[in-house]
Amino acid sequence: MTKWICGLAMCCAVASVSAQTLTTVRVNTFPNATNLALYLGIANGVFEKRGITVDLRFTQNSEAQREGLAKGEFDIAYSAVDNAVAMVETANADVVIVSGGDTSMNEFMTRPEIQSVADMRGKTLVVDRPDTAYALQAKKILKNAGLIEGRDYAIKPVGFTPSRIEAMEKYTDNSAAGMLNPPFSFAAKDKGLKSFGRAIDLIGPYQGGGLFVMRAWAGANGPLLERFIAAYIEATRMALAPANRVQSIALLASRLKQEPQVAARTYDEALTQARFGLVPDIKFDLEGFKSVLALRAEFQGQWGGKAPAPDRYIDLGYYGRALKMVEGK
């Protein structure tokens, strides 16, 4: 009995110390389905096992996210990594991308009366911001159909996906199309909006969402960042495991305030789809990132129209060490 009591006391003491030594990491992202691994990891204590408490914060637009990261209002951003490139090039912020995560899972969607992409002539494309990420994807899709911004269609920045859907539904300023991601893309289809296809099928490989941080923060918190990435890898494996489908759907429905059937379609038809959904082990897609840079060069006219080498924007050393940590090497 004495040994049992001592053992129990020791376990309690260890648990108490562990609780006291948890480090809070402030993470900022968009409220969408690409964050399923975060939702699952938080719900199942995956990050706590790595000594981390996640303070999860949502943003309504990429401008607020960029400014917040630069000001140190949070530690890690997860969204389209093109935002990190924009911070480096337009704000002279020393930002570095440390992992991948998803392909963007975007679809080019329109109002129901649009019969072809060419029918966007004279209409408005709604975007988060006109100069980054998924707006550039849309511009490429429209250019491939012979339509040029300013000449053939207008652009209106309205913020994150729900705001784009609302503008399209109300037809505000001829708002007829936008890039939409799950679960909102599925809800939009149920409301009658039309999809002309997935971005990766229309314009090819694309490095969408990933983790990026201020380089100075990464340098000062390397072991913490590696533990966070390790936990994120573990949580992503959990998200892609069929055994966790029921919990995943429930979390998507509750976190994003969606009907269960929409959450189920999001999980089955998007998040777990090869090439389209969550990327196993949040591996960074170098070729997809080269496409990100190429789009910026083409539509923003940066670097004299020629995409630069990707090295200055990424540091995958933290990821490599985190993966070894997960694999016990």
C-alpha angles and dihedrals in degrees: 000000000000091000090049092051092047091049091050091049090051092051091049090049092051091048090049093050091047091052091049093049098051111124120216116230116192111219125188124197144139119276098250143112096271086079095064091116090056092049092049095042092052093045093050101041095247093140093044089058086061091049096259136124112199117220098198117201130180128217129205096209142011094247091062090046094051093047092047093052092048091050093049094245088139136008108229133029125202116193140091105337089221084079088065090052090050091052091053096045103036104027101029089234116160097232127157132197112226105178147002125238116167143002092242093260088224127158126197102240133183143179113282096254093061104102099181137008087254088064087074087083107123092011134106129253113211118214142168092241125347097229107053148057116323094021086061090050089055092047089054092050091050093045089053086057091051098259123130126197113253093013100057106011141012131234126222123187110217105155134244128009100277089054091051091051091049092051091049093048092050091040089227110189090349090304099179107153145026144157108265130187133195141319088016093050090060093046088049091054089052087055092054103264115142131232122215092189146287119304094235090056094045100045106010136241116002133177101225123168123016144144119275133173142174106279092229091055091050091050092051095043104034099139091045092050091049092051090050092051090046090054090046090053090050092047091050091053087051091050092052095047112104089218089069097049096107095050091043092054092047092051093048091051095047099038095046098032094238132147113264092245091055090048090050092051089048091054097042101037102033121013097047097038115114114244091009111053137046112340113237111254089359088271115187115243106218094185090049089051091052085057089053090055092044091055091051090050092049100045104025095039091228123159091019090296094299119108115237128228109283097229098094092060101048140058111180094173091097090051093049092053091045092052090052088051091054092048092048095241 
